[in-house]
Amino acid sequence: INGVDIAPPADPLRHLLGPGAYERNVVLHLADAEYIDSMAVAWLVSCNKKFRESGGKLVLHSLHPSVMKILKLLRLETVLNIAPDA
């Protein structure tokens, strides 16, 4: 996942799920994402906040070990909802 995929004004979740996207519970499968850059990390944190504020929940699951390593290095496993599988 990199900045090109989620660069403003793009809002991929709202595009896929509609205007009430952040009010829903969403499980995001990330097994195929072997890399995540800083812009994508910021996007995930921002999305997580939007979900919380709107009454929904974002859960990331099946993270590639290299992505999990980055999130742990940044101590974001305490902020983001991460599950081992769906």
C-alpha positions as CSV (number, residue, x, y, z in Angstrom):
1,I,0.0,0.0,0.0
2,N,1.5,3.3,-0.9
3,G,0.5,7.0,-1.2
4,V,-0.5,6.6,-4.8
5,D,-3.3,4.2,-3.9
6,I,-4.8,6.5,-1.3
7,A,-3.7,10.0,-2.3
8,P,-6.1,12.8,-1.6
9,P,-8.8,13.5,-2.8
10,A,-9.3,9.8,-3.2
11,D,-11.2,8.1,-0.4
12,P,-11.2,4.4,-1.5
13,L,-13.4,3.2,1.4
14,R,-16.1,5.8,0.8
15,H,-15.9,5.1,-2.9
16,L,-16.5,1.3,-2.3
17,L,-18.9,1.5,0.6
18,G,-20.8,4.7,0.0
19,P,-21.5,7.8,2.1
20,G,-22.0,5.9,5.3
21,A,-18.8,4.0,5.0
22,Y,-17.4,5.0,8.3
23,E,-20.5,4.1,10.2
24,R,-20.1,0.5,9.3
25,N,-17.9,-2.3,10.7
26,V,-15.2,-3.1,8.1
27,V,-12.7,-5.9,8.0
28,L,-9.8,-5.1,5.7
29,H,-7.8,-8.1,4.4
30,L,-4.1,-7.1,4.0
31,A,-2.3,-10.4,3.4
32,D,-1.3,-9.4,-0.1
33,A,0.1,-6.0,1.0
34,E,3.8,-6.8,1.5
35,Y,4.8,-3.2,2.0
36,I,3.2,-0.1,3.5
37,D,4.7,3.4,3.2
38,S,4.3,6.3,5.6
39,M,1.5,7.9,3.8
40,A,-0.5,4.6,3.9
41,V,0.2,4.3,7.6
42,A,-1.1,7.8,8.2
43,W,-4.2,6.9,6.0
44,L,-4.9,3.8,8.1
45,V,-4.6,5.8,11.4
46,S,-6.9,8.5,9.9
47,C,-9.5,6.0,8.7
48,N,-9.4,4.3,12.1
49,K,-10.2,7.7,13.7
50,K,-13.0,8.3,11.2
51,F,-14.6,4.9,12.0
52,R,-14.4,5.5,15.7
53,E,-15.9,9.0,15.5
54,S,-18.7,7.8,13.2
55,G,-19.6,4.8,15.3
56,G,-18.1,2.2,13.1
57,K,-15.0,0.0,13.4
58,L,-12.1,-0.8,11.2
59,V,-10.3,-4.2,11.7
60,L,-7.2,-5.1,9.8
61,H,-6.5,-8.8,9.4
62,S,-4.1,-11.2,8.0
63,L,-1.3,-8.7,7.8
64,H,1.9,-9.6,6.0
65,P,4.7,-10.0,8.5
66,S,6.7,-7.1,7.0
67,V,3.6,-4.8,7.4
68,M,3.0,-6.0,11.0
69,K,6.7,-5.4,11.8
70,I,6.3,-1.7,10.6
71,L,3.1,-1.2,12.6
72,K,4.7,-2.7,15.7
73,L,7.8,-0.6,15.3
74,L,5.6,2.5,15.2
75,R,3.6,1.0,18.2
76,L,0.4,1.2,16.2
77,E,-0.8,-2.3,17.2
78,T,-2.1,-0.6,20.3
79,V,-4.1,2.0,18.3
80,L,-5.3,0.0,15.3
81,N,-7.6,-3.0,15.6
82,I,-5.6,-5.9,14.3
83,A,-6.8,-9.5,14.0
84,P,-4.8,-12.6,12.9
85,D,-7.6,-13.6,10.5
86,A,-11.1,-12.8,9.4
